[in-house]
Amino acid sequence: MLSFGTAGCNLGCKFCQNWDISTSREIDHLADRATPDAIAQAALRTGCDSVAFTYNDPTIFAEYAIDIAAACRERGVKSVAVSAGYISPQPRAELYGAVDAANIDLKGFSDDFYRRITGARLQTVLDTLSFIRHETDCWLEITTLLIPGHNDSDAEIKRMANWIVTELGPDVPHHFTAFHPDHRMQDVPPTPPATLSKARQIALDAGERFVYTGNVHDARGGTTWCPGCGAGLIVRDWHRVREYRLTADGCCPDCGRAVPGRFAERLGTFDGHRIPVRIASRRGSHPVGRRQP
């Protein structure tokens, strides 16, 4: 996957872990100037099957992202939006109708948390999740960063999981990831791994079928388990894929059960390294994109 971003954001999350990018107002912080075609070509040149709009929210460069998604699709490259999902209805339809997959941050499950910590509103994000799931062909996943003392209570996680199962269905993957002190929340401790494991279990008990832990070493919490026979199908630890057993059509090799998702026809090479990628020439020497596993 070729990942890239621009600068700025439409939220003001106090815990932002890409704050140097998301709070930037200087265009000179951008390393490259690249056309949609150049980005699609860079993906092909570096052996990437997909391009991800990430590091900052693609909502603020939606027109550019849509053009890139079109250029990628012409060349058989997929596009992925990594977003907070805080977007109005018309651009929402245009952006998520253009990309192949989306990972939406559901940052908490109370409007108070959203107002105080992010400057946004919960309902808009819930509307985006429902729209992507029911009105598009875009593959949807959800990520929740658990912040100790702010959005990690058992009750809030249970409400969130119940809403996901009821409104989106049990097969939308849900990632609980670990917070580390950053930006304006450096007085908050890191998320204990036990908190992630407990949240995962609460979500599983509520009926979610594919729940993961992230930003920690937890092979069990990072593995995709067959919903039929319980076999480990994609074994992950941190950012590494240790084992990949799905058949070419996305089924369990042991019981034949299909696993919901979008899977490549070939396996590829998995490791945990990020490789800087030059896309176009401009002032400065820093890369705009990175090739990820």
N, C-alpha and C positions, 0 to 999 in steps of 0.2 A: 504494500500500500504506500502510495506517495501522499504524504500529509503536508498541507501548507495552510498558512493563514495570512491575514493582513494586519491591521492595527485597529484598536478601539473595540468598544462593546456597547450594547444597549442596556446592560445591567450594571449594577455597582456592587457586586458581591464582596463583602468584607473579607471573605476567606479566599479570594481568587488566587489560584496557584499558577496562573499565567499573567499576573498583574502587570508585569513590565510591558507585555504586549497589549493587554486589554485596556490599560489606562493611557496608552501612548496617544499623543495628539500631534506628534511630529512625523510628517511623511518620510523624513529621511531615515526613520527607523526601519523602513521597508528596504530590503536588500535588492530586490529584483523588480523589474517591470516585465510582466509576461502576458501574452495574449492567451485566450482560452486554447487555441490550437497549440501553442508552445507548451502549455501544461500537459495537454493530452499526449503530445509527442514525447515529453520528458518521462511520462509514465511508461510508455512503450519502450523507450530507450533504456530505462533502468529495470525492465522486467517486472513492472508492477501491473497487477490486474485491476487495481482500483485507485481512485483519488479521493482523499478525505479533506473536507473543509473543516479545519479544527484550529486549535491554539487560541483563536478568538471566535466570536459567534458569526456564522455565515449570514445571519439575518441582516447584518449591517452592510453586507456586499452581495445581497440576494441576486441582483441582476447579473453581476459578474459570475456568481456561482451557477446560475441557470445557464449562462452561455458556456461555461466550462463543462457542465454536465452534458450539454448537447454535443460539444466537440468530442468529449470522451465517448459518448454513445455511438457516434459515427465510426469510431475506431475499435469498438468492442471493449472499451474500458468502462468499468462501473464507477459510480460516484456515491459518496457517503457524506451526509451532513451531520456533524457533531454540534449540537445546539442546545440552548436552554429552552427553546420552544416558545419564546416570548415574542409573538408576531401577530399582526392583524390578519383578519380572514382572507382578504384578497391576495396579498403576497404569500400567505401560508399555502394557499392552493397552488400558486404558480411555482413556488420553491419545491414543495414536497411532491408535486406532480412531475417534477423534472428529474429528481434524484432516485437512485435505486435503493438506498437504505438510509436510515436515520438512527442516531443514538441521542435520545433526548434526556437532558438532566431534569429529573424530578427532585428538586433540591430539598424538599420537605413536604409536609402535608398539613400545614396550617398557613392561613393568610397572614397571620401575625409574623411568622418566621420570614415569609417572603418580603413583607413590607420593611421589616427592621433590618434584615441581613442582606437582601439583594436589591431592594428598591423596586421590586416587581410585584405582580399579583398571581396568586396560585391558579385562579380559574382560567386565565388565559392559557396557561401551560396545559391544564387538563383538557381544554378545548382542542389544543394542538394535538395532544396524544390521541384523543378520540377521532379527530379528523384523519390523521395519518392511518390509524388502524382500520377505519371503516370506509374511508372515501378515496383511498389511493392504493396503488400496488406496491408502495414503498415498504420495504422490510423495516420493522420497528423494534428497537431495543431501548431500555431505560437504564439510567445510571443514577444512583443516589449516594452522594458523599455524606457519610455520617460524621457529624461534628459533636463531640462530647458535650452534653448539657444543653444542646440547642435543638437537635432534630432526631435524637437517637433513643427516645423513650419507647418502651414496648408498645404503649397504647398508640402512639403516632405511627409506628411501623405497621401495626396491625390494621389501622384504618387505611393506610396507604395500600397495603397488600389486598385488602378486601375490595377496595375501589378498582384496582388493576384487574382482579379476577372477574368482577362483575361487569365492568365497563369495557375492558379490552380483551378479556379472555385469559385462560391460564397459560397459554403458550408464548406470551411475549417475554423474552429474556429480561431479567432484572439483575443489575449488578450493584452490590453494596461495596463502596470503596472507602479506603482509609484516608482521613484528613491528616495533614501535617501543618504545624503552625506556619502561617504565611500572611503577607500583606497587613491587614488591620486586625488580624486575630492571632497574633503571636503569643498571646497570653493563654491560649487554649491548648491543652495537651493533645498529643497525637491520639488517634483512635486506637484503643486496644484491639488486637485481633479477636479476642473473645466477643467483643461487641458486634463485629461483623458476622461471626458464626451464629450468634444468637439471633440477629436480624434475619439471616438467611433461613434459620429454622422457623421463625415466626411466619415468614412469607411462604415457606413450603407448607406449613400447617394450615395456612389460609387457602391453599389450593394452587399457588403458583408452581409450575412444573420445572422451570429452568431459572434457578436463582444462583448467583455467583458472588464470591468475595473477590475483591481486587486491591491492588497495591500492597499485598502481603504474600508471604509464602504460605500457601494453603492449597495443596493439590486436590484435596477432597472438595473444597469450596470452589475451586476453579475448573472442575471437570464437568463435562456434559455427560450425564448419565442417561441411558436408554429408558424412556418412559414405559417400555414394555417389560423387559427382563432385568433392568437395573445394571446392565454391564457398562463399564466405563468406555466411552466412545471417543471423546477428545479430552485428553489428559493435559491440563495446563498447570504451570507453577510460576507465579508472578507473570512475566511477559513471555514465557517460553511454552511452546507446545511440545510436550514430551512424547505423546502418542496420538495417532490419528487413525481410527479404525472404521470410519464411515465408508460405505460403498459409494460408487460413483453417483448413484441416484439419491444419496443422503439417507440411507437406511442402516439399521443395525445389522452387522454381519452374522450375529448369533440368532436373532429371532425374526429379523426381517421388518421390524417396526420402523416406519418412516419418522424421521426427526424433523420438526418444523425448522425452516431456515433457508438460507441461500448458500449453497456449497459449490465450490469450484470443481470442475471436471478433473483437474489435476491437483496433486498435493502441494507442490512447491517446497521451498526450503524455509524452515522456521528457526529463528534464533531471536535473541533479545536485543540485538544491536540496532541503533538508529544511524543511518548513513546520510550525511549532508549531500544535497543534490543542488547543483546549479541549474537554473532554468533559463535565465536571460541576463545579459550584462547590464550593470548599473553601478553607480557610486557605491563604494564599500565592498567588503569581501565576505559578508555573511550570507549563508544560504537562506532561501525563502522556504524551501521544502525539505522534508526528510523522508527517507524510505524506511518504513517500519515493517516488522514481521506481520 
